[in-house]
Amino acid sequence: MKQEEFLTIRDQGADEEVPYHLLLEADPSRELVDSYLQHGKLRLAFLDDKLIGVYVLRADENKIVEIMNISIEKTLQGRGFGKHLILDAVNFAKSHGASELIVATGNSSISQLAFYQKCGFRISKIVPDHFLKHYPEKIIEDGIWCRDQIILSMDLSSCP
Ligand SMILES: CC(C)(COP(=O)(O)OP(=O)(O)OC[C@H]1O[C@@H](n2cnc3c(N)ncnc32)[C@H](O)[C@@H]1OP(=O)(O)O)[C@@H](O)C(=O)NCCC(=O)NCCS
């Protein structure tokens, strides 16, 4: 992110459309996206006045906050905006008393696994066959069959 670029991140307004074009880049299931949008918080990122990114957070009763979806406009990826969204999620989770921030991805999502680990997450759990059970279409990324869910977590209690 260049110094002169100004990113604003805020909650979705009541009358604003859901940016499915971004959300479906991160999660191909419209059904699942709609289900977690019902209980999640949708945050929107604007570069000047242009919507360039989104993420969805969901909190549970055990002080765990989960990033359900995160997506940056294709042409603007790799410039630090995704990391800014993660930082915003960390701050939100901490300000709501969460002790842990988690995110899930697939075994074939090599770029995303690199991204999350560079943002400070560590692999904490693997759920075998998750994608076979919850996604009707076979998912292949970089020639790898996506079958297992990888859960990554960040311990917020040790963050200042
Ligand atoms: C995943 C995504 C949100 C990352 O956002 P981004 O703006 O491209 O990432 P950033 O530029 O902020 O990168 C942050 C760090 O991750 C690293 N990173 C990002 N993509 C990477 C990749 N493919 N390989 C290795 N490292 C990568 C960057 O080098 C950077 O590292 P640094 O902090 O050490 O410099 C974005 O690529 C995206 O929207 N992808 C499509 C949707 C998606 O897959 N969502 C996640 C579903 S699980």
The ligand as an SDF file (V2000), in Angstrom:
LIG
                    3D

 48 50  0  0  0  0  0  0  0  0999 V2000
   -6.2900  -13.5870    0.0700 C   0  0  0  0  0  0  0  0  0  0  0  0
   -6.3890  -12.0650   -0.1500 C   0  0  0  0  0  0  0  0  0  0  0  0
   -7.5340  -11.5100    0.7020 C   0  0  0  0  0  0  0  0  0  0  0  0
   -5.0590  -11.4290    0.2770 C   0  0  0  0  0  0  0  0  0  0  0  0
   -5.1450  -10.0140    0.1390 O   0  0  0  0  0  0  0  0  0  0  0  0
   -3.9600   -9.1800   -0.5420 P   0  0  0  0  0  0  0  0  0  0  0  0
   -4.3110   -7.7580   -0.4750 O   0  0  0  0  0  0  0  0  0  0  0  0
   -3.6990   -9.7700   -1.8810 O   0  0  0  0  0  0  0  0  0  0  0  0
   -2.7150   -9.5310    0.4190 O   0  0  0  0  0  0  0  0  0  0  0  0
   -1.6080   -8.5180    0.9660 P   0  0  0  0  0  0  0  0  0  0  0  0
   -1.0530   -7.7770   -0.1970 O   0  0  0  0  0  0  0  0  0  0  0  0
   -2.1720   -7.7140    2.0730 O   0  0  0  0  0  0  0  0  0  0  0  0
   -0.5130   -9.5260    1.5270 O   0  0  0  0  0  0  0  0  0  0  0  0
   -0.1760   -9.6280    2.9150 C   0  0  0  0  0  0  0  0  0  0  0  0
    1.0020  -10.5660    3.0610 C   0  0  0  0  0  0  0  0  0  0  0  0
    0.6600  -11.8500    2.5080 O   0  0  0  0  0  0  0  0  0  0  0  0
    1.5790  -12.1890    1.4900 C   0  0  0  0  0  0  0  0  0  0  0  0
    0.8850  -12.8680    0.3910 N   0  0  0  0  0  0  0  0  0  0  0  0
   -0.2810  -12.5180   -0.1970 C   0  0  0  0  0  0  0  0  0  0  0  0
   -0.5560  -13.3850   -1.1960 N   0  0  0  0  0  0  0  0  0  0  0  0
    0.4930  -14.2790   -1.2160 C   0  0  0  0  0  0  0  0  0  0  0  0
    0.8040  -15.4060   -2.0340 C   0  0  0  0  0  0  0  0  0  0  0  0
    0.0010  -15.7730   -3.0370 N   0  0  0  0  0  0  0  0  0  0  0  0
    1.9410  -16.0860   -1.7940 N   0  0  0  0  0  0  0  0  0  0  0  0
    2.7890  -15.7190   -0.7990 C   0  0  0  0  0  0  0  0  0  0  0  0
    2.5400  -14.6510    0.0200 N   0  0  0  0  0  0  0  0  0  0  0  0
    1.3980  -13.9530   -0.2080 C   0  0  0  0  0  0  0  0  0  0  0  0
    2.1600  -10.8710    0.9890 C   0  0  0  0  0  0  0  0  0  0  0  0
    3.4260  -11.0700    0.4000 O   0  0  0  0  0  0  0  0  0  0  0  0
    2.2360  -10.0810    2.2780 C   0  0  0  0  0  0  0  0  0  0  0  0
    3.3700  -10.5070    3.0170 O   0  0  0  0  0  0  0  0  0  0  0  0
    4.2470   -9.4690    3.8820 P   0  0  0  0  0  0  0  0  0  0  0  0
    3.2820   -8.8500    4.8810 O   0  0  0  0  0  0  0  0  0  0  0  0
    5.2830  -10.3130    4.5100 O   0  0  0  0  0  0  0  0  0  0  0  0
    4.7400   -8.4540    2.9030 O   0  0  0  0  0  0  0  0  0  0  0  0
   -6.6090  -11.7120   -1.6560 C   0  0  0  0  0  0  0  0  0  0  0  0
   -5.5580  -12.2370   -2.4240 O   0  0  0  0  0  0  0  0  0  0  0  0
   -7.9370  -12.1880   -2.2050 C   0  0  0  0  0  0  0  0  0  0  0  0
   -8.9250  -11.4620   -2.1300 O   0  0  0  0  0  0  0  0  0  0  0  0
   -7.9860  -13.3970   -2.8130 N   0  0  0  0  0  0  0  0  0  0  0  0
   -9.2390  -13.8990   -3.4100 C   0  0  0  0  0  0  0  0  0  0  0  0
  -10.2550  -14.2500   -2.3510 C   0  0  0  0  0  0  0  0  0  0  0  0
   -9.7250  -15.2800   -1.3690 C   0  0  0  0  0  0  0  0  0  0  0  0
   -9.0980  -16.2550   -1.7540 O   0  0  0  0  0  0  0  0  0  0  0  0
  -10.0360  -15.0820   -0.0720 N   0  0  0  0  0  0  0  0  0  0  0  0
   -9.6250  -15.9750    0.9960 C   0  0  0  0  0  0  0  0  0  0  0  0
  -10.4510  -17.1980    1.0020 C   0  0  0  0  0  0  0  0  0  0  0  0
   -9.8450  -18.3920    2.2050 S   0  0  0  0  0  0  0  0  0  0  0  0
  1  2  1  0
  2  3  1  0
  2  4  1  0
  2 36  1  0
  4  5  1  0
  5  6  1  0
  6  7  2  0
  6  8  1  0
  6  9  1  0
  9 10  1  0
 10 11  2  0
 10 12  1  0
 10 13  1  0
 13 14  1  0
 14 15  1  0
 15 16  1  0
 15 30  1  0
 16 17  1  0
 17 18  1  0
 17 28  1  0
 18 19  1  0
 18 27  1  0
 19 20  2  0
 20 21  1  0
 21 22  1  0
 21 27  2  0
 22 23  1  0
 22 24  2  0
 24 25  1  0
 25 26  2  0
 26 27  1  0
 28 29  1  0
 28 30  1  0
 30 31  1  0
 31 32  1  0
 32 33  2  0
 32 34  1  0
 32 35  1  0
 36 37  1  0
 36 38  1  0
 38 39  2  0
 38 40  1  0
 40 41  1  0
 41 42  1  0
 42 43  1  0
 43 44  2  0
 43 45  1  0
 45 46  1  0
 46 47  1  0
 47 48  1  0
M  END
$$$$
